[in-house]
């Protein structure tokens, strides 16, 4: 909704919020006492639905909004939604490779953070160039999500570093609200 209103800094902060919640929901759920296998399976499917909304739909809406909802930006938004659905479906079947500790394709949470980083380029690039960069960036993220790229599961220090990067991106977008 914030992107549709043209409130892009707020939209970016909300996307970081979606990332944060996605990162913490699994560990919290796994530590829930008395959780059944059925509840775990339900939660995993609900998590994918939330990821589809935050990475597949919301990122596409941001692209469309920056593009003033012109038809030229629809392919990038649709490609991003389709790639997110394929990536999540693949993950739901194959999951994390236990031997290597890697995911196949760019995880949706990393796609969100990458996209929020791109959103910081709107002012330096100007509206016309930025629209092209954001649409192309969305397409690149879509391709990376369905690619055979092996991405290690972030744990420990890397997990904390990514969390700090996400909060820093939110702070950078929040600073734009003040100026």
TORNUTI-464402 format. One record per residue (C-alpha): residue number from 1; y negated, z negated, x. Coordinates in Angstrom, 1 decimal. Layout:
N
(NUM,(Y,Z,X)),
...
// end
This chain:
179
(1,(0.0,0.0,0.0)),
(2,(-2.4,-0.8,2.8)),
(3,(-1.9,2.6,4.4)),
(4,(-2.4,4.3,1.1)),
(5,(-5.8,2.5,0.8)),
(6,(-6.6,3.6,4.4)),
(7,(-6.4,0.1,5.8)),
(8,(-4.4,1.2,8.8)),
(9,(-4.8,-2.0,10.9)),
(10,(-3.5,-4.0,8.0)),
(11,(-0.6,-1.6,7.6)),
(12,(0.2,-1.9,11.3)),
(13,(0.2,-5.7,11.2)),
(14,(2.5,-5.5,8.2)),
(15,(4.9,-3.2,10.1)),
(16,(4.9,-5.8,12.9)),
(17,(5.7,-8.4,10.3)),
(18,(8.6,-6.3,9.1)),
(19,(9.8,-6.0,12.7)),
(20,(9.6,-9.8,13.2)),
(21,(11.5,-10.5,10.0)),
(22,(14.2,-7.9,11.0)),
(23,(14.6,-9.5,14.4)),
(24,(15.0,-13.1,13.1)),
(25,(16.9,-12.6,9.8)),
(26,(20.3,-11.9,11.5)),
(27,(20.3,-15.0,13.8)),
(28,(19.1,-17.2,10.9)),
(29,(21.8,-15.8,8.6)),
(30,(24.5,-16.3,11.1)),
(31,(23.5,-20.0,11.6)),
(32,(23.6,-20.6,7.8)),
(33,(26.3,-23.3,7.2)),
(34,(29.0,-22.3,4.8)),
(35,(28.2,-18.6,4.7)),
(36,(31.2,-16.5,3.5)),
(37,(32.3,-13.2,4.9)),
(38,(31.3,-11.6,1.5)),
(39,(27.8,-13.1,1.8)),
(40,(27.6,-11.8,5.4)),
(41,(28.5,-8.3,4.2)),
(42,(26.0,-8.4,1.4)),
(43,(23.3,-9.5,3.8)),
(44,(24.1,-6.7,6.3)),
(45,(23.7,-4.1,3.5)),
(46,(20.5,-5.8,2.3)),
(47,(19.3,-5.7,5.9)),
(48,(19.9,-1.9,6.0)),
(49,(18.0,-1.5,2.8)),
(50,(15.0,-3.4,4.2)),
(51,(15.2,-1.3,7.4)),
(52,(15.1,1.9,5.3)),
(53,(12.0,0.6,3.5)),
(54,(10.2,-0.5,6.6)),
(55,(11.2,2.3,9.1)),
(56,(12.2,5.2,6.8)),
(57,(9.7,4.9,3.9)),
(58,(6.7,2.9,5.2)),
(59,(6.3,4.9,8.4)),
(60,(6.5,8.1,6.4)),
(61,(3.8,6.8,4.0)),
(62,(1.6,6.0,7.0)),
(63,(2.0,9.6,8.3)),
(64,(1.2,11.0,4.9)),
(65,(-1.8,8.7,4.4)),
(66,(-3.3,9.6,7.8)),
(67,(-2.8,13.2,6.8)),
(68,(-4.6,12.7,3.5)),
(69,(-1.3,13.4,1.7)),
(70,(-1.5,17.1,2.6)),
(71,(1.8,19.0,2.3)),
(72,(1.7,19.8,6.1)),
(73,(2.7,16.1,6.8)),
(74,(5.6,16.0,4.3)),
(75,(8.2,17.4,6.7)),
(76,(7.5,14.7,9.3)),
(77,(7.7,12.0,6.6)),
(78,(10.9,13.4,5.1)),
(79,(12.5,13.9,8.5)),
(80,(11.7,10.3,9.4)),
(81,(13.2,9.0,6.1)),
(82,(16.4,11.2,6.5)),
(83,(16.9,10.2,10.1)),
(84,(16.5,6.5,9.3)),
(85,(19.1,6.8,6.5)),
(86,(21.5,8.6,8.9)),
(87,(20.9,6.1,11.7)),
(88,(21.5,3.1,9.4)),
(89,(24.6,4.7,7.9)),
(90,(26.0,5.4,11.3)),
(91,(25.2,1.8,12.4)),
(92,(26.8,0.3,9.3)),
(93,(30.1,2.2,10.1)),
(94,(30.1,2.0,13.9)),
(95,(27.8,-0.9,14.8)),
(96,(27.2,-2.1,18.3)),
(97,(29.6,-0.7,20.9)),
(98,(31.3,-3.9,22.0)),
(99,(32.4,-2.5,25.3)),
(100,(28.9,-1.5,26.5)),
(101,(26.7,-3.7,24.3)),
(102,(24.7,-0.6,23.3)),
(103,(23.6,1.1,20.1)),
(104,(23.9,4.8,19.5)),
(105,(20.4,6.1,18.7)),
(106,(17.1,4.4,18.7)),
(107,(17.3,1.2,16.5)),
(108,(14.9,1.1,13.6)),
(109,(13.1,-2.0,14.8)),
(110,(12.3,-0.2,18.1)),
(111,(11.1,2.8,16.1)),
(112,(8.7,0.6,14.2)),
(113,(7.2,-1.0,17.3)),
(114,(6.9,2.5,18.9)),
(115,(5.1,3.8,15.8)),
(116,(2.8,0.8,15.7)),
(117,(1.9,1.5,19.3)),
(118,(1.1,5.1,18.5)),
(119,(-1.2,3.9,15.7)),
(120,(-3.5,2.5,18.4)),
(121,(-4.4,6.0,19.5)),
(122,(-6.3,6.9,16.3)),
(123,(-9.7,5.9,17.5)),
(124,(-9.4,7.3,21.1)),
(125,(-8.0,10.7,19.9)),
(126,(-10.1,11.2,16.9)),
(127,(-8.8,12.1,13.4)),
(128,(-7.6,15.7,13.9)),
(129,(-5.8,15.2,17.1)),
(130,(-4.4,11.8,16.0)),
(131,(-2.8,13.3,12.9)),
(132,(-0.9,15.8,15.0)),
(133,(0.2,13.1,17.5)),
(134,(1.3,10.8,14.8)),
(135,(3.3,13.5,12.9)),
(136,(4.9,14.7,16.1)),
(137,(5.5,11.1,17.2)),
(138,(7.3,10.4,13.9)),
(139,(9.4,13.5,14.4)),
(140,(10.3,12.4,17.9)),
(141,(11.3,9.0,16.7)),
(142,(13.4,10.6,14.0)),
(143,(15.2,12.7,16.6)),
(144,(15.8,9.7,18.8)),
(145,(17.2,7.6,15.9)),
(146,(20.0,10.2,15.4)),
(147,(20.5,11.2,19.0)),
(148,(23.4,10.1,21.2)),
(149,(21.0,8.0,23.2)),
(150,(22.6,4.7,24.2)),
(151,(20.2,1.8,23.8)),
(152,(21.2,-1.7,25.1)),
(153,(21.0,-4.6,22.7)),
(154,(18.1,-6.7,23.8)),
(155,(18.9,-10.3,24.5)),
(156,(17.4,-13.2,26.4)),
(157,(14.3,-12.3,28.4)),
(158,(14.1,-8.8,27.0)),
(159,(14.3,-10.0,23.5)),
(160,(11.4,-12.4,24.1)),
(161,(9.4,-9.7,25.9)),
(162,(9.8,-7.3,23.0)),
(163,(8.7,-10.1,20.6)),
(164,(5.6,-10.8,22.7)),
(165,(4.8,-7.0,22.8)),
(166,(5.1,-6.9,19.0)),
(167,(2.8,-9.8,18.5)),
(168,(0.3,-8.3,21.1)),
(169,(0.3,-5.0,19.1)),
(170,(-0.4,-7.0,15.9)),
(171,(-3.3,-8.8,17.7)),
(172,(-4.7,-5.5,18.9)),
(173,(-4.7,-4.1,15.4)),
(174,(-6.1,-7.4,14.1)),
(175,(-9.0,-7.1,16.6)),
(176,(-9.9,-3.8,14.9)),
(177,(-10.4,-5.6,11.7)),
(178,(-13.0,-7.9,13.3)),
(179,(-15.0,-5.1,15.0)),
// end
